[in-house]
Amino acid sequence: MPRAQLPLHALRAFEASARRLSFTAAAAELHVTQAAVSHQVKALEQRLGAKLFRRLARGLVLTDEGQALLPAVSDSFDQIERTLQRFQAGAVREVLSVGVVGTFAVRWLLPRLGRFREAHPLIDLRLSTHNNKVDLAAEGLDMAIRFGDGAWHGVQAEEILRAPVTPLCAPRLAARLESPRDLASVPLLRSYRAQEWPTWFTAAGLEPPQVSGPVFDSLSLMIQAAGQSAGVALGPPGLFGRELHARVLVQPFPVSVEVGSYWLTSLKSRALTPAMAAFRAWCQAPEFQHAAYEDA
């Protein structure tokens, strides 16, 4: 059955008038006369058999029918505009939405983004940060980068960066630490992953002490606190190379442990788009499989 011809000019006139509640303002936006807008809206009302506006002395007010129609029309025009924006010089642009755990975004991803844009100029990358809790489907994300063991329900997880952790602290505090046993006498900063310090002490050959320092939901914030002598934090030294080089932080002991990795995740139920495949390949490139911090 052939699709009925849509009155696009009339729908555009209605949408602009509904947003501005004025035929005159809509006419100025559309670069037509006020009479033309009024005529288009009236024609649409006749076609629908319903009034879309109430004309008042002070302007326009949407009727119930107009309020019902406006979201559908606005969303349709927005979708058309977004689709048209994907075309640039005859090529199709692709939008890629990626959620990234905050520390990884600042310390690994942002310094490298310039090279991704150079390699994939037609991918419109849109980033949002999270504290390692993310719902791909609910948040409308194509992919997400998370820290952990990679075992998340319903997602395909691919390891992109190993990041073993070790104690990091300010030089003034490090001067009090002659051996790992001395850590029991200083504040130990904690992430929400409670087993990190016990795992490290076990690797150092010690019985884990009772850890009661403050808990942080952000690795960057915890490391910043460590640099201000608030305590000793466990963190991946490769992601904080600038601070270590500047001696804002020091690594008092060589022992490090694996408590998780950074993973690129996507829904198992969704096939990879070309943009998703390109981003995955870029994240897995050999030159990016190390944690050294790079200046932007």
C-alpha positions as CSV (number, residue, x, y, z in Angstrom):
1,M,0.0,0.0,0.0
2,P,1.6,3.3,-1.0
3,R,2.5,5.7,1.8
4,A,0.4,8.8,2.0
5,Q,2.2,12.0,1.0
6,L,3.3,13.8,4.1
7,P,2.5,17.6,4.3
8,L,6.1,18.4,5.3
9,H,5.8,22.2,4.8
10,A,2.7,22.3,6.9
11,L,4.3,20.1,9.6
12,R,7.3,22.4,9.7
13,A,5.1,25.4,10.0
14,F,3.2,23.7,12.8
15,E,6.4,22.7,14.7
16,A,7.9,26.2,14.5
17,S,4.7,27.8,15.6
18,A,4.2,25.4,18.5
19,R,7.8,26.0,19.7
20,R,7.4,29.8,19.6
21,L,3.6,30.0,20.1
22,S,3.6,32.7,17.4
23,F,2.9,32.6,13.7
24,T,5.0,35.8,13.3
25,A,8.1,34.3,15.1
26,A,7.7,31.0,13.2
27,A,7.5,32.9,9.9
28,A,10.8,34.8,10.7
29,E,12.5,31.5,11.5
30,L,11.3,29.8,8.3
31,H,11.9,32.9,6.1
32,V,8.4,33.1,4.9
33,T,5.4,35.4,5.5
34,Q,3.2,35.2,8.5
35,A,0.3,34.6,6.2
36,A,2.1,31.6,4.6
37,V,2.6,30.0,8.1
38,S,-1.0,30.6,9.1
39,H,-2.2,29.1,5.8
40,Q,0.0,26.0,6.2
41,V,-1.2,25.4,9.8
42,K,-4.9,25.8,8.7
43,A,-4.4,23.4,5.9
44,L,-2.9,20.8,8.3
45,E,-5.8,21.3,10.7
46,Q,-8.3,20.7,7.9
47,R,-6.5,17.6,6.9
48,L,-6.5,16.2,10.5
49,G,-10.0,17.4,11.2
50,A,-8.8,18.9,14.5
51,K,-7.8,22.3,15.8
52,L,-4.1,22.5,16.8
53,F,-4.0,26.0,18.3
54,R,-6.3,28.3,20.1
55,R,-5.8,31.8,18.7
56,L,-5.7,34.4,21.6
57,A,-5.1,38.1,21.6
58,R,-1.7,37.5,23.3
59,G,-0.6,34.7,21.0
60,L,-1.2,31.0,20.5
61,V,-2.0,28.1,22.9
62,L,-1.7,24.5,21.9
63,T,-4.9,22.4,22.1
64,D,-4.8,18.9,23.4
65,E,-4.5,17.7,19.8
66,G,-1.6,20.0,19.2
67,Q,0.2,18.9,22.4
68,A,-0.2,15.3,21.3
69,L,1.2,16.0,17.8
70,L,4.1,18.2,18.8
71,P,6.5,15.5,20.3
72,A,6.1,13.2,17.3
73,V,6.8,16.0,14.8
74,S,9.7,17.5,16.8
75,D,11.4,14.1,17.3
76,S,11.0,13.3,13.6
77,F,12.6,16.5,12.5
78,D,15.4,16.1,15.0
79,Q,16.1,12.6,13.7
80,I,16.2,13.8,10.1
81,E,18.6,16.6,11.1
82,R,20.9,14.1,13.0
83,T,20.9,11.8,10.0
84,L,21.7,14.6,7.6
85,Q,24.6,15.7,9.8
86,R,26.2,12.3,9.4
87,F,26.8,13.2,5.7
88,Q,29.9,15.3,5.2
89,A,31.3,16.0,1.7
90,G,29.6,12.9,0.4
91,A,30.8,10.6,3.2
92,V,28.6,9.2,6.0
93,R,29.6,10.2,9.6
94,E,29.0,7.6,12.3
95,V,28.2,8.5,15.9
96,L,29.9,6.4,18.6
97,S,28.8,6.8,22.2
98,V,31.3,5.4,24.8
99,G,31.1,5.4,28.5
100,V,34.5,5.5,30.2
101,V,35.6,5.1,33.9
102,G,36.9,8.5,34.9
103,T,40.5,7.8,35.7
104,F,41.0,5.8,32.5
105,A,39.4,8.6,30.5
106,V,41.7,11.3,31.9
107,R,44.9,9.3,32.2
108,W,44.9,7.0,29.1
109,L,42.2,7.9,26.6
110,L,42.2,11.7,26.4
111,P,46.0,12.0,25.6
112,R,45.5,9.6,22.7
113,L,42.2,11.0,21.3
114,G,43.9,13.2,18.7
115,R,45.3,10.1,17.0
116,F,41.9,8.4,16.9
117,R,40.4,11.5,15.3
118,E,43.2,11.6,12.7
119,A,42.7,7.9,11.9
120,H,38.9,8.0,11.9
121,P,37.7,11.6,11.0
122,L,34.2,10.4,10.1
123,I,33.5,8.9,13.5
124,D,31.8,11.3,15.8
125,L,33.0,10.0,19.2
126,R,30.9,11.0,22.2
127,L,32.3,10.3,25.6
128,S,30.7,10.1,29.1
129,T,32.3,9.2,32.3
130,H,31.1,6.8,35.1
131,N,32.4,5.4,38.3
132,N,32.6,1.8,37.0
133,K,28.8,1.3,37.2
134,V,27.2,1.5,33.8
135,D,24.1,0.1,32.0
136,L,24.8,0.1,28.2
137,A,21.3,-0.4,27.1
138,A,19.6,2.0,29.6
139,E,22.2,4.8,29.0
140,G,22.1,4.5,25.2
141,L,25.8,3.6,25.0
142,D,27.5,1.7,22.2
143,M,30.4,0.6,24.3
144,A,31.9,1.2,27.8
145,I,35.3,0.9,29.3
146,R,35.3,-0.6,32.8
147,F,37.8,-1.8,35.4
148,G,37.5,-5.3,37.0
149,D,37.7,-9.0,36.1
150,G,35.6,-8.7,32.8
151,A,32.8,-10.9,34.1
152,W,29.7,-8.7,33.6
153,H,26.4,-10.2,32.7
154,G,25.2,-9.8,29.1
155,V,28.3,-8.1,27.8
156,Q,31.3,-9.0,25.7
157,A,34.4,-7.9,27.5
158,E,37.8,-7.5,25.9
159,E,40.9,-6.7,27.9
160,I,42.6,-3.5,26.7
161,L,44.9,-2.6,29.5
162,R,46.4,-4.4,32.5
163,A,47.1,-2.1,35.4
164,P,48.7,-3.8,38.4
165,V,48.6,-1.7,41.6
166,T,51.2,-0.8,44.2
167,P,51.4,1.6,47.1
168,L,51.8,5.3,46.1
169,C,52.2,8.2,48.5
170,A,53.8,11.6,49.0
171,P,57.6,11.7,49.6
172,R,57.2,13.0,53.1
173,L,55.1,10.0,54.1
174,A,57.4,7.6,52.2
175,A,60.3,8.7,54.4
176,R,58.6,7.0,57.3
177,L,58.3,3.7,55.4
178,E,61.4,1.5,55.7
179,S,59.5,-1.8,55.0
180,P,56.0,-2.9,54.1
181,R,55.4,-3.6,57.8
182,D,55.5,0.1,58.4
183,L,52.3,0.6,56.4
184,A,50.4,-0.6,59.4
185,S,51.3,2.7,61.2
186,V,50.1,5.1,58.5
187,P,46.6,5.8,57.0
188,L,45.8,3.5,54.1
189,L,43.4,4.9,51.6
190,R,40.9,2.5,50.2
191,S,38.8,2.1,47.1
192,Y,35.4,0.4,47.2
193,R,37.1,-2.9,46.3
194,A,37.8,-4.1,49.8
195,Q,40.2,-6.9,48.9
196,E,42.9,-4.7,47.3
197,W,44.9,-4.1,50.4
198,P,44.6,-7.6,51.8
199,T,45.7,-8.9,48.4
200,W,48.7,-6.6,48.4
201,F,49.9,-7.5,51.9
202,T,49.6,-11.2,51.1
203,A,51.8,-10.7,48.0
204,A,54.3,-8.8,50.2
205,G,54.4,-11.9,52.6
206,L,52.6,-10.2,55.4
207,E,49.4,-10.8,57.4
208,P,46.9,-8.2,56.3
209,P,46.3,-5.6,59.0
210,Q,42.9,-4.1,59.8
211,V,42.5,-1.3,57.2
212,S,40.2,1.5,58.3
213,G,41.2,4.5,56.2
214,P,38.8,6.6,54.1
215,V,37.0,5.0,51.1
216,F,37.0,6.7,47.7
217,D,34.8,6.0,44.7
218,S,37.3,7.7,42.4
219,L,40.8,6.4,41.9
220,S,42.0,9.9,40.7
221,L,40.6,11.5,43.9
222,M,42.2,8.9,46.0
223,I,45.6,9.3,44.4
224,Q,45.3,13.1,44.7
225,A,44.7,12.6,48.4
226,A,47.8,10.4,48.6
227,G,49.8,13.1,46.9
228,Q,48.7,15.5,49.7
229,S,50.0,13.2,52.4
230,A,46.5,12.0,53.5
231,G,47.8,8.5,53.4
232,V,49.0,5.7,51.1
233,A,46.9,4.5,48.2
234,L,47.1,1.5,46.0
235,G,47.2,2.6,42.3
236,P,48.6,1.7,38.9
237,P,51.9,3.7,38.7
238,G,51.8,3.7,34.9
239,L,48.7,5.9,34.9
240,F,50.3,8.4,37.2
241,G,53.7,8.8,35.5
242,R,53.6,12.6,35.5
243,E,53.2,12.7,39.3
244,L,55.9,10.1,39.9
245,H,58.3,11.9,37.5
246,A,57.7,15.2,39.3
247,R,58.1,13.5,42.7
248,V,54.7,14.5,43.8
249,L,54.2,10.8,44.3
250,V,56.7,8.0,45.0
251,Q,56.4,4.2,44.9
252,P,58.0,3.1,48.3
253,F,58.0,-0.6,47.5
254,P,58.4,-2.7,44.3
255,V,55.6,-5.2,45.1
256,S,52.6,-4.9,42.8
257,V,49.5,-7.1,42.4
258,E,46.8,-7.6,39.8
259,V,43.4,-6.7,41.1
260,G,41.7,-6.1,37.7
261,S,42.2,-4.8,34.2
262,Y,40.5,-2.2,32.0
263,W,38.0,-3.8,29.6
264,L,36.2,-2.6,26.5
265,T,32.6,-3.9,26.8
266,S,29.6,-4.1,24.4
267,L,26.3,-5.9,24.5
268,K,26.5,-9.5,23.4
269,S,23.1,-9.1,21.8
270,R,24.2,-6.3,19.5
271,A,26.4,-6.7,16.4
272,L,29.3,-4.3,16.2
273,T,28.9,-1.3,13.9
274,P,31.8,-0.2,11.7
275,A,32.5,2.6,14.2
276,M,32.5,0.2,17.1
277,A,34.8,-2.2,15.3
278,A,37.2,0.6,14.5
279,F,37.3,1.8,18.2
280,R,37.9,-1.7,19.4
281,A,40.8,-2.2,17.0
282,W,42.3,1.1,18.0
283,C,42.1,0.3,21.7
284,Q,43.8,-3.1,21.0
285,A,46.6,-1.7,18.9
286,P,50.0,-2.8,20.2
287,E,51.3,0.8,20.7
288,F,48.4,1.4,23.2
289,Q,48.8,-1.8,25.3
290,H,50.8,-0.1,28.0
291,A,49.8,2.3,30.8
292,A,52.4,5.0,30.5
293,Y,50.9,8.4,30.8
294,E,51.3,10.6,27.7
295,D,51.0,14.3,27.7
296,A,48.2,15.7,25.5
